[in-house]
Amino acid sequence: MTEYSVNREVFESVMVPNYAPQAMVPVRGKGSRLWDQQGNEYIDFAGGIAVNALGHCHPHLTKTLKEQSDKLWHLSNVYTNEPALSLAERMTERTFADKVFFCNSGTEANEAAFKLVRKYAWDHYGPEKNEIIAFNSAFHGRSLFTVSVGGQPKYQEGFAPLPSGIKHLPFNDLNALKSAISEKTCAIVMEPIQGEGGIHPATPEFLEGTRALCDQHNALLVFDEIQTGVGRTGQLYAYMDTRITPDVLTSAKSLGGGFPIGAMLTTNAIASSLGFGTHGSTYGGNPLACAVALEAFDLISNDQLLADVSRKYNLFRKHLEIINSKHHVFSEIRGKGLLVGAELIPEWHGKGKEFLAAAAKEGLMLLVAGPNVLRMTPSLIIPDEDIQEGMEKLDKAISRVLS
């Protein structure tokens, strides 16, 4: 067995304690499986929190990365580069958007979007139109601006004073939105399926009503598709399975298939408000990230792959229902595509991480969405056999917790 000079204990001595990682240290991955320092094997239902959309070390992505690494790694934005232009072309061809801004993460994509909507309102309607409406339990990132737009006080505590001009409302409550929106509203920001908030989909009525209210009040509609985008729901982007189109869309996570990249997409008219010098990113749009993202984007755009994502949701749901008929720990199973949430019954609220730890001991990597929901965001191409085996491990993990 390989000898490693570092282990999990080193984390406590050298890393800022904002994370609490599991005891094992993964060192190698292939497809939907990982191996730790001790050689233990795991089925990966976490996917790097909806990031490793094509699994670990997909041969097309590793080939693209190696080829690009021999050509060009980085340029400042005084120049452009071929991979960035090709990726932007592809994303605008396949979405509503005309223009793209590249960055390094979902937080940065949302930061750009929130700056853009305020700048657009300033340019067209004046400085008083600056209010952003967002929703309780939303998650939009960890920078001061994005954590302020996100509707979870636990992530805001201790960082006051927060940016102002942000209003939070109940999700899926159209009447509350009708009462709150005004001519001061510059944008409404939402996740089509709230991820960190517990895998809660927006209803069609809420989506369509929100779009109509934005149009009525000259406000922009921002879709945070950091987690739902690039195939996660069985559509290239979740908005494509609705009757509405946003004005601004943010994308990250699955976009790079594991390589850090984020993007903000919008129309020509709106993009004009981010003129020269108004925003930027040192590493955003770098050739390595864009080359890998283009390959991932093309692979995931395949109609058969996307259809299979929807089929696999039904497989996950079937297994979870069988497990629940035995253990009776879930009050609801919900989600779309390979964004799956299983909410724990009230008796187990606040104890989601106990199930994660038990799953790890059985050789399964899981996530939570808040303390009450087990979240599964595996590779979009996870084999059916790995789903079956992973569910057998989940069954054993739940038995371990309940015993």
C-alpha positions as CSV (number, residue, x, y, z in Angstrom):
1,M,0.0,0.0,0.0
2,T,1.2,3.5,-0.8
3,E,2.7,5.5,2.1
4,Y,1.2,9.0,2.3
5,S,3.0,11.9,4.0
6,V,-0.2,13.6,4.9
7,N,-3.5,12.3,6.3
8,R,-6.9,13.6,7.7
9,E,-5.2,14.7,11.0
10,V,-3.1,17.2,9.1
11,F,-6.3,19.1,8.2
12,E,-6.8,20.1,11.8
13,S,-3.3,21.6,12.0
14,V,-3.0,23.5,8.7
15,M,-6.5,24.2,7.3
16,V,-9.0,26.9,8.3
17,P,-11.8,25.1,10.2
18,N,-14.6,26.2,7.9
19,Y,-15.0,22.6,6.7
20,A,-15.5,19.3,8.6
21,P,-14.5,16.7,6.0
22,Q,-15.1,13.0,6.5
23,A,-12.4,10.8,8.1
24,M,-11.2,9.2,4.8
25,V,-9.0,10.9,2.3
26,P,-9.9,10.0,-1.3
27,V,-6.8,9.7,-3.6
28,R,-8.1,8.2,-6.8
29,G,-11.3,8.1,-8.8
30,K,-12.6,6.4,-11.9
31,G,-16.1,6.7,-13.2
32,S,-18.5,6.6,-10.2
33,R,-16.0,5.0,-7.8
34,L,-13.4,6.4,-5.5
35,W,-10.5,4.9,-3.4
36,D,-9.1,6.3,-0.2
37,Q,-5.6,6.2,1.3
38,Q,-6.2,2.8,2.8
39,G,-7.5,1.4,-0.5
40,N,-11.1,1.3,0.5
41,E,-13.6,1.6,-2.4
42,Y,-16.6,3.9,-2.5
43,I,-19.6,4.4,-4.7
44,D,-19.9,8.1,-5.4
45,F,-23.5,9.5,-5.1
46,A,-22.1,12.9,-4.3
47,G,-20.4,13.8,-7.5
48,G,-18.4,16.6,-5.9
49,I,-21.7,18.3,-5.1
50,A,-23.2,18.0,-8.6
51,V,-19.8,18.8,-10.2
52,N,-18.4,15.6,-11.6
53,A,-21.1,15.3,-14.2
54,L,-19.2,12.7,-16.2
55,G,-17.6,10.9,-13.3
56,H,-14.0,10.9,-12.3
57,C,-11.2,11.0,-14.9
58,H,-13.5,10.8,-17.9
59,P,-11.1,9.8,-20.8
60,H,-12.3,12.6,-23.1
61,L,-11.9,15.3,-20.4
62,T,-8.4,14.1,-19.3
63,K,-7.3,13.9,-23.0
64,T,-8.6,17.4,-23.7
65,L,-6.9,18.8,-20.5
66,K,-3.6,17.1,-21.4
67,E,-3.7,18.4,-25.0
68,Q,-4.5,22.0,-23.9
69,S,-1.8,21.9,-21.2
70,D,0.8,21.5,-24.0
71,K,-0.6,24.6,-25.8
72,L,-1.6,27.4,-23.6
73,W,-2.5,27.7,-19.9
74,H,-3.3,31.3,-19.1
75,L,-3.6,34.7,-20.7
76,S,-4.7,37.9,-19.1
77,N,-8.0,39.4,-20.4
78,V,-6.0,41.9,-22.4
79,Y,-6.2,39.0,-24.9
80,T,-8.8,36.4,-25.7
81,N,-8.3,32.7,-26.6
82,E,-9.7,30.0,-28.9
83,P,-11.2,27.7,-26.2
84,A,-13.1,30.6,-24.6
85,L,-14.5,31.8,-27.9
86,S,-15.5,28.3,-28.9
87,L,-17.2,27.6,-25.6
88,A,-19.1,30.9,-25.7
89,E,-20.2,30.1,-29.2
90,R,-21.5,26.7,-28.2
91,M,-23.3,28.0,-25.1
92,T,-25.1,30.8,-27.0
93,E,-26.0,28.4,-29.8
94,R,-27.7,26.1,-27.4
95,T,-29.4,28.5,-25.0
96,F,-31.5,31.8,-25.1
97,A,-28.3,33.8,-24.5
98,D,-26.4,36.1,-26.9
99,K,-23.4,36.9,-24.6
100,V,-21.3,35.0,-22.0
101,F,-19.1,36.2,-19.1
102,F,-16.6,33.5,-17.9
103,C,-15.3,33.2,-14.3
104,N,-14.1,30.5,-11.9
105,S,-17.1,29.5,-9.8
106,G,-20.8,29.7,-9.2
107,T,-20.4,32.4,-6.6
108,E,-18.5,34.5,-9.1
109,A,-21.1,33.9,-11.8
110,N,-23.9,35.0,-9.4
111,E,-21.8,38.0,-8.3
112,A,-21.5,39.1,-11.9
113,A,-25.3,38.6,-12.4
114,F,-26.3,40.6,-9.4
115,K,-23.9,43.4,-10.4
116,L,-25.3,43.3,-13.9
117,V,-29.0,43.6,-12.9
118,R,-28.3,46.6,-10.8
119,K,-26.2,48.2,-13.5
120,Y,-28.8,47.6,-16.1
121,A,-31.5,49.1,-13.9
122,W,-29.3,52.1,-13.2
123,D,-28.6,52.6,-16.9
124,H,-32.2,52.4,-18.0
125,Y,-34.4,53.5,-15.0
126,G,-32.1,55.3,-12.6
127,P,-30.5,54.6,-9.2
128,E,-33.7,54.1,-7.2
129,K,-34.5,50.9,-9.1
130,N,-32.0,48.7,-7.2
131,E,-34.0,46.2,-5.1
132,I,-33.3,42.5,-5.6
133,I,-36.0,40.0,-4.5
134,A,-34.8,36.5,-3.6
135,F,-36.3,33.6,-1.6
136,N,-36.1,32.0,1.8
137,S,-33.8,28.9,1.9
138,A,-32.1,29.9,-1.3
139,F,-28.4,29.5,-1.8
140,H,-26.4,31.7,-4.2
141,G,-22.8,31.6,-3.0
142,R,-20.5,32.7,-0.2
143,S,-19.2,36.1,-1.2
144,L,-20.7,38.9,0.9
145,F,-23.1,40.0,-1.9
146,T,-24.2,36.4,-2.9
147,V,-24.6,35.2,0.7
148,S,-26.8,38.3,1.3
149,V,-29.0,37.4,-1.7
150,G,-29.2,33.8,-0.5
151,G,-32.0,33.4,2.0
152,Q,-30.3,31.4,4.7
153,P,-29.5,33.4,7.9
154,K,-27.1,30.7,9.1
155,Y,-24.7,31.6,6.3
156,Q,-25.0,35.4,7.0
157,E,-24.5,35.4,10.8
158,G,-21.4,37.3,11.9
159,F,-20.8,39.1,8.6
160,A,-23.0,42.2,9.2
161,P,-23.4,44.8,7.9
162,L,-24.7,43.0,4.8
163,P,-25.3,44.7,1.4
164,S,-28.7,46.3,1.5
165,G,-31.6,46.5,-1.0
166,I,-32.4,42.8,-0.8
167,K,-35.7,41.3,0.1
168,H,-36.5,37.7,0.9
169,L,-39.9,36.0,0.4
170,P,-41.3,32.5,0.8
171,F,-40.5,30.3,-2.1
172,N,-43.4,29.2,-4.4
173,D,-45.7,31.9,-2.8
174,L,-46.9,34.0,-5.8
175,N,-49.2,36.1,-3.7
176,A,-46.3,37.2,-1.4
177,L,-44.3,38.1,-4.5
178,K,-47.2,40.1,-6.0
179,S,-47.4,42.1,-2.7
180,A,-43.7,42.8,-2.5
181,I,-42.6,43.6,-6.1
182,S,-42.6,47.3,-7.0
183,E,-41.1,49.7,-9.4
184,K,-38.0,49.7,-7.2
185,T,-37.4,46.0,-8.0
186,C,-34.6,45.6,-10.5
187,A,-34.5,41.8,-10.4
188,I,-35.9,38.6,-9.0
189,V,-33.4,35.8,-8.4
190,M,-34.3,32.1,-8.1
191,E,-33.1,28.6,-8.4
192,P,-35.6,26.6,-10.5
193,I,-35.0,23.8,-7.9
194,Q,-33.6,25.0,-4.6
195,G,-30.6,22.8,-3.9
196,E,-29.0,23.6,-0.5
197,G,-32.5,24.5,0.7
198,G,-33.7,20.9,0.4
199,I,-34.3,20.0,-3.2
200,H,-37.5,22.0,-3.6
201,P,-38.7,22.5,-7.2
202,A,-40.5,25.8,-8.2
203,T,-44.0,25.1,-9.3
204,P,-45.0,25.9,-13.0
205,E,-47.5,28.5,-11.7
206,F,-44.8,30.2,-9.6
207,L,-42.4,30.3,-12.5
208,E,-44.9,31.7,-15.0
209,G,-46.3,34.2,-12.5
210,T,-42.8,35.4,-11.6
211,R,-42.0,35.9,-15.3
212,A,-45.2,37.9,-15.8
213,L,-44.5,40.1,-12.7
214,C,-40.9,40.8,-13.9
215,D,-42.3,41.9,-17.3
216,Q,-45.0,44.1,-15.7
217,H,-42.5,45.9,-13.4
218,N,-39.5,46.1,-15.8
219,A,-37.5,43.8,-13.6
220,L,-35.0,41.1,-14.8
221,L,-35.4,37.4,-14.0
222,V,-32.2,35.7,-12.9
223,F,-32.1,31.9,-12.9
224,D,-29.3,30.5,-10.7
225,E,-28.7,27.2,-12.5
226,I,-25.4,26.6,-10.8
227,Q,-26.6,23.2,-9.6
228,T,-29.5,22.5,-12.0
229,G,-27.6,23.3,-15.2
230,V,-25.7,21.3,-17.7
231,G,-27.8,18.2,-17.7
232,R,-28.5,17.7,-14.1
233,T,-32.3,17.7,-14.4
234,G,-32.4,15.8,-17.7
235,Q,-32.5,19.0,-19.7
236,L,-29.4,21.0,-20.7
237,Y,-30.7,23.7,-18.5
238,A,-33.8,23.4,-16.2
239,Y,-35.5,26.5,-17.8
240,M,-35.8,24.5,-21.0
241,D,-38.4,22.3,-19.4
242,T,-40.6,25.3,-18.5
243,R,-42.7,27.8,-20.4
244,I,-40.5,30.7,-19.5
245,T,-37.0,32.0,-20.3
246,P,-34.9,34.0,-17.8
247,D,-33.1,37.2,-18.7
248,V,-29.9,36.2,-17.0
249,L,-28.7,32.6,-16.2
250,T,-25.7,31.5,-14.2
251,S,-23.9,28.2,-14.7
252,A,-21.0,26.4,-13.0
253,K,-20.5,23.0,-11.2
254,S,-21.2,20.5,-14.0
255,L,-20.0,23.0,-16.6
256,G,-16.4,22.0,-16.2
257,G,-17.0,18.4,-15.3
258,G,-14.7,18.9,-12.3
259,F,-12.5,21.7,-13.6
260,P,-13.3,25.1,-12.0
261,I,-15.3,27.3,-14.3
262,G,-18.4,29.5,-14.1
263,A,-20.4,31.4,-16.6
264,M,-23.1,34.1,-16.7
265,L,-25.3,34.2,-19.8
266,T,-27.6,37.0,-20.9
267,T,-29.0,38.8,-24.0
268,N,-27.3,41.5,-26.1
269,A,-29.5,44.3,-24.7
270,I,-28.7,43.4,-21.1
271,A,-25.1,42.6,-21.6
272,S,-24.4,46.1,-22.9
273,S,-24.6,47.4,-19.3
274,L,-21.3,45.5,-18.5
275,G,-19.2,47.8,-20.7
276,F,-15.5,48.0,-20.8
277,G,-14.0,48.1,-17.3
278,T,-17.2,47.4,-15.3
279,H,-16.4,43.9,-14.3
280,G,-13.6,41.4,-14.7
281,S,-11.8,38.2,-13.6
282,T,-8.1,37.4,-13.7
283,Y,-8.5,33.7,-14.3
284,G,-12.0,33.7,-15.8
285,G,-12.1,32.3,-19.3
286,N,-8.7,30.7,-19.1
287,P,-7.8,28.3,-21.9
288,L,-7.5,25.2,-19.7
289,A,-10.9,25.6,-18.1
290,C,-12.7,26.5,-21.3
291,A,-11.2,23.6,-23.3
292,V,-12.3,21.1,-20.7
293,A,-15.7,22.7,-20.3
294,L,-16.3,22.7,-24.1
295,E,-15.7,19.0,-24.2
296,A,-17.9,18.4,-21.2
297,F,-20.7,20.6,-22.6
298,D,-20.7,18.8,-25.9
299,L,-20.8,15.4,-24.3
300,I,-23.6,16.3,-21.9
301,S,-25.6,18.0,-24.7
302,N,-26.3,14.5,-26.2
303,D,-30.0,13.8,-26.3
304,Q,-29.7,10.2,-25.4
305,L,-27.5,11.1,-22.3
306,L,-30.1,13.6,-21.2
307,A,-33.0,11.2,-21.6
308,D,-31.1,8.6,-19.6
309,V,-30.7,11.1,-16.8
310,S,-34.5,11.3,-16.5
311,R,-34.7,7.5,-16.6
312,K,-32.1,7.2,-13.8
313,Y,-34.2,9.5,-11.6
314,N,-37.0,6.8,-11.7
315,L,-34.4,4.2,-10.8
316,F,-33.2,6.2,-7.8
317,R,-36.7,6.9,-6.7
318,K,-37.7,3.2,-6.9
319,H,-34.8,2.1,-4.8
320,L,-35.4,4.9,-2.2
321,E,-39.0,3.9,-1.9
322,I,-38.0,0.2,-1.3
323,I,-35.6,1.3,1.3
324,N,-38.2,3.5,2.9
325,S,-40.8,0.7,3.0
326,K,-38.3,-1.2,5.2
327,H,-36.9,1.6,7.4
328,H,-39.6,4.4,7.3
329,V,-37.1,7.2,7.6
330,F,-38.1,9.4,4.7
331,S,-41.2,11.7,4.7
332,E,-40.8,12.7,1.0
333,I,-38.6,11.8,-2.0
334,R,-38.3,14.6,-4.5
335,G,-36.2,16.2,-7.2
336,K,-35.6,15.9,-10.9
337,G,-33.1,14.0,-13.0
338,L,-30.0,13.3,-10.9
339,L,-30.8,15.9,-8.4
340,V,-32.5,13.8,-5.8
341,G,-33.5,14.6,-2.2
342,A,-34.9,12.3,0.5
343,E,-36.3,14.2,3.4
344,L,-35.9,12.6,6.8
345,I,-39.0,12.2,9.0
346,P,-39.2,14.8,11.9
347,E,-37.8,12.3,14.4
348,W,-34.5,12.5,12.5
349,H,-34.4,16.2,11.6
350,G,-31.1,17.8,12.3
351,K,-29.3,14.5,12.0
352,G,-28.6,14.2,8.3
353,K,-24.8,14.0,8.9
354,E,-25.2,10.8,10.9
355,F,-26.4,9.1,7.7
356,L,-23.5,10.5,5.8
357,A,-21.0,9.1,8.2
358,A,-22.7,5.7,8.3
359,A,-22.8,5.7,4.5
360,A,-19.1,6.4,4.3
361,K,-18.4,3.4,6.6
362,E,-20.4,1.2,4.2
363,G,-18.5,2.6,1.2
364,L,-21.0,5.1,-0.1
365,M,-20.5,8.9,-0.6
366,L,-23.6,11.0,0.0
367,L,-24.6,14.6,0.6
368,V,-27.1,16.5,2.7
369,A,-29.2,19.5,1.7
370,G,-29.5,21.2,5.0
371,P,-29.7,19.0,8.1
372,N,-32.9,17.2,7.1
373,V,-32.5,16.0,3.5
374,L,-30.2,13.3,2.1
375,R,-29.0,14.6,-1.3
376,M,-27.8,12.5,-4.3
377,T,-26.1,14.2,-7.2
378,P,-24.0,11.5,-8.9
379,S,-22.4,11.4,-12.3
380,L,-24.9,11.8,-15.1
381,I,-23.6,8.6,-16.6
382,I,-23.5,6.5,-13.5
383,P,-24.1,2.9,-14.5
384,D,-27.3,1.2,-13.3
385,E,-25.2,-1.4,-11.5
386,D,-23.5,1.3,-9.4
387,I,-26.9,2.7,-8.5
388,Q,-28.0,-0.8,-7.4
389,E,-24.8,-1.3,-5.3
390,G,-24.9,2.1,-3.9
391,M,-28.5,1.7,-2.7
392,E,-27.6,-1.6,-1.1
393,K,-24.9,0.3,0.8
394,L,-27.4,3.0,1.8
395,D,-29.8,0.3,3.1
396,K,-27.0,-1.0,5.3
397,A,-26.0,2.5,6.4
398,I,-29.6,3.4,7.5
399,S,-29.7,0.1,9.4
400,R,-26.5,1.1,11.1
401,V,-27.9,4.5,12.2
402,L,-31.2,3.0,13.4
403,S,-29.6,0.2,15.4
